[in-house]
Amino acid sequence: MPAAAPEPLPTRIAAGLARLSVALRAGQWRLAEAHGLTATQAQILGLLAARAAEPARLRPGEVAEQLGITRATASDALSALARKGLVAKRPDPRDGRALGLALTAEGAEAARAAGDAPALLAEAAAALSPADQAALLRLVVKMIRGLQLRGAIAPARVCVTCRYFRPHLYDDPAAPHRCDLVGAPFGDAALRVDCADHAAAPPELAGQTWRRFDAGGAPHGSATPRLAAEGGTSRPRPSAARARSDHDP
């Protein structure tokens, strides 16, 4: 009897990613329950902790959008966190009349303890070779963009949708891309998936940027600058350089 044909490759990839999501959800539940929280509450703490250094504060609707939950679910979870003294409302720098969400000191501690479920996947990724890590990050960024275009996830602050990102500008395979915000080349290993300095590119530029990134190099017949190999001439602005120092070669 002939062996059954394997499932289509995209189906097997999706099945593998689903297994990873099972591990992530299980880790979230275990950590949350150990600290008297629900998984949603722990996710909110983790999100607020990740954005704590940014001047703009998230609002309840933005929390719901980022986590892919309903506004009602976010409101219930935030109310519970406020009662526990973990989250409070503070003035939003974007609008002095509005209030945004901030962690209290106790909330920041709870976020460190209960909001670190992704560390499980980080440990698994750390076991990969540096080359595999960079290749995987590139593919993850591509999948995030694809899901974003389908409306399956909230707009993500990834390099490939940013007006400052110039993919495959240089001949240096270790650092082919450029961030115009800091004036520095970088490689796939430094791609961002949630960059505080992200500025959404207009549609036409976003399309051009994506096509060049997806193609993996400069268009056929074009001249590619060699600034990376020669050290470049642009100098990053001090504040931006500090914010994105991991893009420096």
C-alpha positions in Angstrom: 0.0 0.0 0.0 1.6 3.3 -1.0 2.4 5.8 1.7 -0.1 8.6 2.2 1.0 11.8 0.6 2.1 14.4 3.1 -0.1 17.3 3.8 0.6 20.5 1.9 3.6 22.3 3.2 1.7 25.4 4.4 -0.6 23.1 6.3 2.3 21.5 8.1 3.8 24.9 8.9 0.5 26.1 10.4 0.3 22.9 12.4 3.8 23.4 13.8 3.1 27.0 14.7 -0.1 25.9 16.4 1.9 23.6 18.6 4.1 26.5 19.6 1.0 28.6 20.4 -0.2 25.7 22.7 3.1 25.8 24.6 2.8 29.6 24.9 -0.8 29.6 26.1 0.0 26.8 28.6 2.9 28.9 30.0 0.7 32.0 30.2 -1.9 30.1 32.2 0.6 28.5 34.6 2.4 31.9 35.3 -0.9 33.8 35.6 -2.5 31.3 38.0 0.6 31.1 40.2 0.2 34.9 40.8 -3.6 35.0 41.2 -4.2 36.4 37.7 -6.1 35.3 34.6 -4.1 34.8 31.4 -5.7 38.0 29.9 -4.7 40.0 33.0 -1.1 38.7 32.7 -1.0 39.6 29.0 -2.1 43.1 29.8 0.6 43.5 32.4 3.2 42.3 29.9 2.0 44.7 27.2 2.0 47.7 29.6 5.5 46.7 30.8 6.8 46.5 27.2 5.5 50.0 26.5 6.4 51.5 29.9 9.4 53.4 28.5 7.4 55.1 25.8 6.0 58.6 26.4 2.5 57.8 25.0 0.3 55.6 27.3 -2.0 52.9 25.9 -5.7 53.4 26.3 -8.2 50.6 27.0 -9.3 50.4 23.3 -5.7 50.1 22.2 -5.0 47.3 24.7 -8.0 45.4 23.3 -6.7 45.9 19.7 -3.1 44.9 20.5 -4.2 41.7 22.3 -7.0 40.8 19.8 -9.7 40.8 22.5 -13.0 42.6 22.7 -13.2 46.0 24.4 -15.5 44.4 27.0 -13.0 41.7 27.9 -10.2 44.3 28.1 -12.4 46.5 30.3 -13.2 43.7 32.7 -9.6 42.6 33.0 -8.4 46.2 33.5 -11.0 46.8 36.2 -9.8 43.7 38.0 -6.2 44.8 37.7 -7.1 48.3 39.1 -8.9 46.7 42.1 -5.7 44.7 42.8 -3.7 47.9 42.7 -1.6 46.8 39.7 -2.8 49.3 37.0 -3.8 52.9 37.3 -4.8 55.7 35.0 -2.4 58.5 34.4 -2.5 61.7 32.1 -1.8 60.8 28.5 1.0 63.0 27.1 -0.8 62.9 23.7 -3.8 64.6 25.1 -3.8 66.3 28.5 -7.5 65.8 28.8 -7.3 62.1 28.4 -6.1 59.3 30.7 -3.9 56.4 29.7 -2.9 53.2 31.5 0.2 52.7 33.6 1.6 50.0 35.8 1.9 50.8 39.5 5.1 49.7 41.3 3.2 46.5 42.3 2.0 46.1 38.8 5.5 46.3 37.4 6.7 43.6 39.8 3.7 41.4 38.8 4.5 41.9 35.1 8.0 40.7 35.7 6.8 37.6 37.5 3.6 36.7 35.6 4.0 38.3 32.2 7.1 36.5 31.0 5.5 33.5 29.3 7.2 34.3 25.9 10.5 33.6 27.7 9.7 29.9 27.0 9.8 30.5 23.2 12.9 32.8 23.6 14.8 29.9 25.3 13.8 27.6 22.4 14.9 30.3 19.9 18.2 30.8 21.7 19.1 27.1 21.1 19.1 27.8 17.4 22.3 29.0 15.6 22.6 32.8 15.1 22.0 32.3 11.3 18.8 30.3 12.0 17.7 32.9 14.5 18.1 35.7 11.9 16.4 33.6 9.2 13.5 32.8 11.5 13.0 36.4 12.6 12.9 37.5 8.9 10.1 34.9 8.3 8.2 35.9 11.4 8.3 39.5 10.2 6.9 38.4 6.9 4.1 36.4 8.5 3.2 39.3 10.8 2.9 41.6 7.8 0.7 39.0 5.9 -1.6 38.7 8.9 -1.8 42.4 9.3 -2.8 42.9 5.6 -5.6 40.3 6.2 -6.8 42.2 9.2 -6.1 39.2 11.4 -3.9 41.2 13.9 -3.5 44.8 14.9 -1.1 46.9 12.9 2.4 46.0 14.1 5.3 48.3 14.4 7.6 46.2 12.2 10.5 47.5 10.1 8.9 46.4 6.8 6.0 48.8 7.2 8.2 51.8 8.4 9.0 54.8 6.3 12.6 54.8 7.7 13.4 51.2 6.5 15.4 50.8 3.4 16.0 47.1 2.7 18.9 45.7 0.8 20.5 49.0 0.2 24.1 47.8 0.8 26.2 45.0 -0.6 27.3 43.8 2.9 25.3 40.5 3.5 25.8 40.9 7.2 24.1 44.4 7.2 22.3 45.0 4.0 19.5 47.2 5.3 19.5 50.8 6.5 17.4 52.7 9.1 17.2 56.3 8.0 16.1 57.4 11.4 19.5 56.6 12.9 21.5 56.6 9.7 22.9 53.1 10.3 23.1 49.8 8.5 21.8 46.6 10.1 21.1 42.9 9.3 18.1 40.6 9.6 19.0 39.8 13.1 18.2 43.4 14.2 14.8 43.6 12.5 12.2 45.0 14.9 8.7 43.6 15.6 7.6 46.3 17.9 9.6 49.5 17.4 8.8 52.6 19.4 10.2 54.8 16.6 8.1 53.2 13.9 6.5 55.6 11.5 4.0 54.0 9.1 5.1 54.3 5.4 2.5 55.7 2.9 1.0 52.9 0.8 3.1 53.4 -2.3 6.4 53.5 -0.4 5.2 50.6 1.8 4.6 48.5 -1.4 8.0 49.4 -2.8 9.8 48.6 0.5 8.1 45.3 0.8 8.8 44.2 -2.8 12.5 44.9 -2.3 12.7 43.2 1.1 10.8 40.2 -0.2 13.0 39.9 -3.3 16.1 39.6 -1.0 18.2 42.2 -2.8 18.3 45.2 -5.1 16.3 45.0 -8.4 18.0 43.5 -11.4 20.4 45.9 -13.1 20.3 48.5 -10.3 23.4 49.9 -8.7 23.7 49.1 -5.0 25.6 51.6 -2.7 28.5 50.3 -0.8 28.2 52.7 2.2 28.1 49.8 4.7 31.4 48.4 3.4 33.0 51.8 3.4 31.7 52.8 6.8 29.1 55.3 5.5 28.9 59.0 5.8 25.7 59.6 7.8 25.9 60.0 11.6 22.9 59.0 13.7 21.1 61.6 15.8 22.1 61.1 19.5 18.6 60.5 20.9 17.7 58.1 18.1 21.0 56.3 18.4 20.3 55.6 22.0 16.8 54.4 21.3 17.9 52.0 18.5 21.5 51.2 19.4 21.0 47.5 18.6 20.8 48.5 14.9 24.4 49.7 15.0 26.9 47.2 13.4 
